[in-house]
Amino acid sequence: MDTITVLHASAPGAPARIAAIAAEAQANGYDRVETRYEPPTGTYVVTGEPTASR
């Protein structure tokens, strides 16, 4: 899994921005995209598995 982005929860519009980044990753060649919130660091993380053709 590749880490696509990390965004701190205090960033303006963080949940919506994370959702948009995840959708864009799926549209641009990632088969499995996951988002998660990591409470210890206060960050959202988007990870993805590149398609086999990459």
C-alpha angles and dihedrals in degrees: 000000000000121000104235100182145339121210129181115240092233092064111111110267093001098159093049092045091050091050091050092049091050091050091048091050091054091049091050103053111293116125100191118031122180131186125196141170117229108205098194092061099026092233138132115221128198117198130176145183112232117232116261091251093065 
